[in-house]
Amino acid sequence: MGHDLFENILEECQWDQRAAASKIVMSEDWGLSDESLYVKHSDALIRYATTIVGPADAEDVMIDGVLSAMRSRSWATVDNRKAYL
């Protein structure tokens, strides 16, 4: 019985650590305007798009994707906007 209790407490502690880590990730861009978020991450998003569609279309694809994300109904409730983009 003592071992089970210890395992339960250990699991709860690990869950708390994961929850705390996710809050740190969520707060990375907390409070940035959409424009600031775009400026901060656009280079990385273009690099990612380049791996998918190639350099000729990467910027257009990235801009379309960012605008689509920012216009979506769920954008206001997204906690980790960098990951969402």
N, C-alpha and C positions, 0 to 999 in steps of 0.2 A: 504494500500500500504506500509506503514512504517513497518508493521509486516512482510510482505513478504520479504522485503529487509533485515530485521534483521535475519530472518530464513535463507536466502541465505548466508549471511555473516557468520552466525554461522556454517552452513554446510561446507563452505569453510575452516573455521578454524579447524573444526574436521577432515576434509580430510587432511589438512596440518599436523596435529598431528599424524594421522595414517601413513602418508608418512614418517615423521621424525622417528617414531618408527620402521618402517620397515627398514629404512636405518641403524639404530642402530643394529638391528638383523643381517642384511646382513654383517655388518662390523665386527662382532664378531670374525670371523676366517679369516678376510681379510689378504692376504699376506702370509698365512701359506703354506708351501709346502704340497704336497699330503701326504708325509710321516709323517710330523708333525700333519697334520689333522687326519690321521689314529691313531697315538699314542695318541692324545688328546681325541678322541671319541671312541676308540675301546672297552673299558670296557662297556660303556653305550650301544653300539651297540650289544655286546655279550649278555648283560642282556636282551635287547629287543628281540633278536633272540631266547633266551632261552624260553621266554614266548610263542613263536610261535611253535618252533620245539623241545623244550626240551634241556636239558643240553648236551646230547651226541652229537648232531649235530650242536649246536649253533655256535661254532667257525667256522666251515667249511662253514656254510650258510652265516655267516657274512662276511667272507673273500671273498667268491664268489660274494656276493652282492656289496661289496666295490670295488672290481676289475672291476666288470661289470659297475658300475657307473663311475669310473674314466677313463675307456676306451671308454665310450660313446662319441659321437660327441658333445653332448650338455654340457659336463662337463666344458669346457672352458668358457661357458657363464653363468654358475650357480652362482647366487648371494649369496644364502644361502646354502652353501655346507653341513653343518650339517643337515639341514632339508632334503636336497636331499638324503643324505645317509639314 
